[in-house]
């Protein structure tokens, strides 16, 4: 999921740049245990739904506060909206 170019307050507080955040996210996803990881097609479909959602801001879900890319990556997670979108 692309970053919007807006400032992420938690990242500012930790000193993470956009580039550092993206690398941290990629590393987390790369080394996630396969038994909890969503297949790539499901992951991409979930991200596509999130990218069109009015609750997504700076990669974070305003309903639950999660990083959408991380929530979507775990197979047993689901969208926080009611009704769920994925």
C-alpha positions as CSV (number, residue, x, y, z in Angstrom):
1,X,0.0,0.0,0.0
2,X,1.4,3.3,-1.0
3,X,2.0,6.0,1.6
4,X,-0.1,9.1,1.1
5,X,2.7,11.6,1.6
6,X,1.1,12.8,4.9
7,X,2.9,12.6,8.2
8,X,2.4,9.6,10.4
9,X,2.4,10.9,14.0
10,X,3.6,7.6,15.6
11,X,6.4,7.4,13.0
12,X,7.4,11.0,13.8
13,X,7.6,10.1,17.5
14,X,9.9,7.1,16.8
15,X,12.0,8.9,14.2
16,X,11.0,6.6,11.4
17,X,11.1,8.1,7.9
18,X,8.7,6.9,5.2
19,X,11.5,4.9,3.7
20,X,12.4,3.3,7.1
21,X,8.7,2.5,7.8
22,X,8.3,0.9,4.4
23,X,11.4,-1.2,4.9
24,X,10.2,-2.3,8.4
25,X,6.9,-3.3,7.0
26,X,8.5,-5.3,4.2
27,X,10.7,-7.1,6.6
28,X,7.8,-7.9,8.9
29,X,5.8,-9.3,6.0
30,X,8.8,-11.2,4.6
31,X,9.5,-13.0,7.8
32,X,5.9,-13.6,9.0
33,X,5.2,-17.2,9.9
34,X,3.6,-18.9,6.9
35,X,1.0,-20.5,9.1
36,X,-0.6,-17.1,9.9
37,X,0.2,-15.4,6.6
38,X,-2.6,-14.7,4.1
39,X,-1.9,-16.0,0.6
40,X,-0.7,-13.2,-1.7
41,X,-3.9,-13.0,-3.8
42,X,-6.0,-12.6,-0.6
43,X,-3.6,-10.1,0.8
44,X,-3.6,-8.0,-2.5
45,X,-7.4,-8.2,-2.6
46,X,-7.7,-7.0,1.0
47,X,-5.3,-4.1,0.3
48,X,-7.4,-3.1,-2.8
49,X,-10.5,-2.9,-0.6
50,X,-8.7,-0.9,2.1
51,X,-7.3,1.5,-0.5
52,X,-10.8,2.5,-1.5
53,X,-12.1,2.8,2.1
54,X,-13.0,6.2,3.6
55,X,-11.6,5.1,7.0
56,X,-8.0,4.6,5.7
57,X,-5.7,7.5,6.4
58,X,-1.9,7.3,6.2
59,X,-2.0,3.6,5.9
60,X,-4.0,3.3,9.2
61,X,-7.5,2.3,9.8
62,X,-9.4,5.0,11.7
63,X,-11.9,2.4,12.9
64,X,-9.5,0.2,14.8
65,X,-6.1,2.0,14.7
66,X,-4.3,-0.8,12.9
67,X,-1.8,-0.5,10.0
68,X,-4.0,-1.9,7.3
69,X,-1.2,-3.6,5.5
70,X,-0.3,-5.6,8.7
71,X,-4.0,-6.5,9.5
72,X,-4.6,-7.7,5.9
73,X,-1.5,-9.9,6.0
74,X,-2.7,-12.2,8.7
75,X,-5.2,-14.8,7.3
76,X,-7.4,-14.9,10.4
77,X,-7.9,-11.2,10.6
78,X,-10.9,-9.4,9.1
79,X,-11.9,-5.8,8.4
80,X,-13.0,-3.8,11.4
81,X,-16.0,-2.2,9.6
82,X,-19.5,-3.4,10.2
83,X,-20.4,-5.2,8.1
84,X,-16.9,-6.4,7.3
85,X,-15.5,-5.6,3.9
86,X,-13.2,-8.5,3.8
